Amino acid sequence: MQSKASTVAEYLSELPIERRAAIQSVRRTILDNLDKAGDGDGFEEGMSYGMIGYFVPHRVYPPGYHCNPKMPLPFAGLASQKNHMSVYLFSIYGDTEHTDWFAKAWQRTGKKLDMGKCCIRFKKLDDLALDVIGEAVRRMPARKFIRYYEAAIAPENRGRPPGRASSTSGRKPAGGSKSRAAESGRSGRKSSAASANSATRRPASSGASKARPGAKPARRQSSATKRSAPASRAARR
């Protein structure tokens, strides 16, 4: 659930005592390992999307977040939800190498990992492997995260996390021009054969059929007469 608090201190003051202690411990772990913007080239802490947020400020990355350029580029988040608490680490979403490292490091602690795409859910502080969370934050300084983010939103990778680039890029589409030409040739040959078969099965013309008893023989006009008929009519006009 989103808070209307305008500062981190105000947000913490709204929490129940037990949750406040847990959130403060995770916050301390993040801050101890965060690439801070104090030297003008790192992350900052503040309220973002109704939770405690860690982001790249506009003075470091002017374009901001592509979904809402007025917002700074989000990196991590910390929130108290209705039924649980959450840590958001956007650096472990889609980066195959970083995600695999995170899952294996967490597994080695013996703790159960309750994670969505980038959200780690917990109900008490002991559910978390704080050292792994701290290392995940430390391994992704601001400039590295910006490169990761820009690769993710590049036109050719839009909607496709980094490390999972399209396997079809540069591949010729199935059924190229040669295949289509060959198929067209086969279709043409089939059509010609069908026409020939149809012609051989066509019934004989009425002129060649047997005459009925008592019927007068049909008068046949020679092809020469047929060809000259239009000219004759023209002469009579």
C-alpha positions in Angstrom: 0.0 0.0 0.0 1.3 3.5 -0.9 2.0 6.0 1.8 1.3 9.7 1.5 4.4 10.5 3.6 6.7 13.1 2.0 9.9 12.1 3.8 11.5 8.8 4.8 11.4 9.8 8.5 7.7 10.5 8.2 7.2 7.1 6.5 9.0 5.3 9.3 7.1 7.0 12.0 3.8 5.7 10.6 4.8 2.1 10.9 4.1 -0.3 13.8 7.1 -0.7 16.0 8.0 -4.3 14.9 7.8 -3.4 11.2 9.6 -0.1 11.7 12.6 -2.0 13.3 12.7 -4.5 10.4 12.4 -1.8 7.7 15.1 0.3 9.4 17.5 -2.8 9.5 17.0 -3.4 5.7 17.4 0.3 5.1 20.7 0.4 6.9 22.0 -2.5 4.9 21.1 -0.8 1.6 22.6 2.5 2.6 25.9 0.9 3.8 26.3 -0.6 0.3 24.8 2.0 -1.9 26.7 3.9 -4.5 25.8 7.3 -3.1 25.3 10.5 -5.1 27.4 12.5 -2.6 30.2 12.7 -5.2 27.7 13.7 -7.9 27.6 10.3 -9.6 25.4 7.9 -7.6 22.0 7.1 -6.1 19.9 9.0 -3.7 17.3 8.0 -1.1 13.8 9.6 -0.9 10.1 8.9 -1.1 9.2 7.4 -4.4 5.9 5.8 -5.5 4.6 5.9 -1.9 7.6 3.9 -0.4 11.2 4.5 0.5 13.0 4.6 -2.8 16.6 4.6 -4.1 17.1 6.2 -7.5 19.4 7.9 -9.9 18.6 11.6 -9.6 17.9 13.8 -12.7 21.2 15.7 -12.2 23.0 12.3 -12.8 20.6 10.9 -15.4 18.5 13.8 -16.9 16.2 11.5 -19.0 14.7 10.0 -15.9 12.4 7.0 -15.9 11.1 6.2 -19.4 7.6 5.4 -18.1 7.4 8.8 -16.5 10.4 11.1 -17.3 9.4 13.4 -14.5 10.4 10.7 -12.1 14.1 9.8 -11.4 15.3 6.4 -12.6 14.3 3.8 -9.8 16.9 1.4 -8.6 15.5 -0.1 -5.3 12.6 0.3 -3.0 11.6 -0.7 0.5 7.9 -0.9 1.6 5.6 -2.1 4.3 2.6 -3.8 2.6 -0.7 -5.0 4.1 0.3 -8.6 4.6 4.1 -8.4 4.3 7.1 -6.2 3.7 9.0 -5.9 0.5 12.5 -5.1 -0.9 12.6 -4.1 -4.5 15.8 -4.7 -6.4 15.4 -3.6 -10.0 19.0 -4.7 -10.9 18.1 -8.4 -10.5 15.2 -8.3 -13.0 16.2 -9.7 -16.3 20.0 -9.5 -15.9 20.6 -13.2 -16.2 24.1 -13.2 -14.7 23.1 -11.0 -11.8 19.9 -12.9 -11.2 21.6 -16.3 -11.2 24.2 -15.1 -8.8 21.6 -13.7 -6.5 19.5 -16.9 -6.4 22.5 -19.1 -5.8 23.9 -16.8 -3.1 20.6 -16.8 -1.3 20.3 -20.5 -1.5 23.6 -21.0 0.2 22.2 -19.2 3.2 19.6 -21.9 3.7 16.8 -19.3 3.8 13.7 -19.5 1.7 13.5 -17.0 -1.1 10.1 -15.5 -1.7 10.6 -13.4 -4.8 8.7 -12.1 -7.8 10.4 -10.4 -10.8 12.3 -8.0 -8.6 10.3 -8.0 -5.3 11.6 -9.9 -2.3 8.8 -10.5 0.2 9.3 -11.0 3.9 7.2 -11.0 7.1 10.0 -10.8 9.6 13.6 -9.6 9.4 14.9 -13.2 10.0 13.4 -14.2 6.6 16.0 -12.1 4.8 19.6 -12.8 3.8 20.7 -9.3 4.5 24.3 -9.9 3.5 23.1 -11.1 0.0 20.9 -8.0 -0.4 23.8 -5.8 0.6 26.1 -7.4 -1.9 23.5 -7.2 -4.6 23.3 -3.4 -4.0 27.1 -3.1 -3.9 27.6 -4.9 -7.1 25.5 -2.4 -9.1 26.9 1.2 -9.0 24.9 3.9 -10.6 26.7 4.1 -13.9 26.6 0.4 -14.4 22.9 0.4 -13.6 22.3 3.1 -16.2 24.0 1.0 -18.9 21.9 -2.0 -17.9 18.7 0.1 -18.0 19.5 1.7 -21.4 20.2 -1.7 -22.9 16.8 -2.9 -21.6 14.8 0.0 -23.2 16.7 0.0 -26.5 14.2 -0.4 -29.4 15.5 -3.8 -30.4 15.1 -5.1 -26.8 12.0 -3.2 -25.7 10.0 -5.5 -23.5 12.9 -8.0 -23.4 15.2 -8.0 -20.4 19.0 -7.5 -20.9 20.8 -10.8 -21.4 17.8 -12.2 -23.3 18.2 -10.5 -26.7 16.2 -11.7 -29.5 17.4 -15.0 -31.0 15.8 -14.1 -34.3 17.7 -10.8 -35.0 19.6 -11.1 -38.2 18.0 -14.4 -39.1 16.4 -14.7 -42.5 12.7 -15.3 -42.4 11.5 -18.8 -43.0 10.6 -19.5 -46.7 12.8 -17.0 -48.5 12.5 -15.8 -52.0 14.1 -18.9 -53.5 11.7 -21.1 -51.6 8.7 -19.0 -52.7 9.9 -19.2 -56.4 10.3 -22.9 -56.2 6.8 -23.3 -54.6 5.4 -21.0 -57.3 7.0 -23.2 -60.1 5.5 -26.4 -58.5 2.1 -24.8 -58.3 2.3 -23.7 -62.0 3.3 -27.2 -63.1 0.4 -28.7 -61.1 -2.0 -26.2 -62.7 -0.8 -27.1 -66.2 -1.2 -30.8 -65.7 -4.7 -30.4 -64.3 -5.7 -28.4 -67.3 -4.3 -31.0 -69.7 -6.2 -33.8 -67.9 -9.4 -31.8 -67.9 -9.1 -31.3 -71.7 -8.6 -35.0 -72.4 -11.7 -35.8 -70.3 -13.9 -33.2 -72.0 -16.9 -34.8 -74.0 -16.9 -34.7 -77.8 -18.7 -31.7 -79.4 -22.3 -31.9 -80.4 -21.3 -31.8 -84.1 -19.4 -35.1 -83.7 -22.2 -36.9 -81.9 -24.4 -39.5 -83.7 -27.4 -38.0 -85.5 -30.9 -39.1 -84.3 -32.9 -41.1 -86.8 -34.9 -38.9 -89.2 -32.9 -35.8 -88.2 -31.5 -33.6 -90.9 -27.7 -33.5 -91.0 -26.4 -30.3 -89.5 -25.0 -27.8 -91.9 -21.4 -27.1 -91.0 -19.8 -23.8 -92.0 -16.2 -24.0 -93.1 -13.6 -22.1 -91.1 -12.8 -20.1 -94.2 -16.5 -19.0 -94.5 -16.5 -18.1 -90.8 -13.4 -16.0 -91.2 -14.8 -14.2 -94.3 -18.3 -13.5 -92.8 -17.4 -10.2 -91.0 -15.8 -8.9 -94.2 -18.9 -9.9 -96.3 -21.2 -8.2 -93.9 -19.1 -5.1 -94.1 -19.3 -5.2 -97.9 -23.1 -5.4 -97.9 -23.4 -2.2 -95.7 
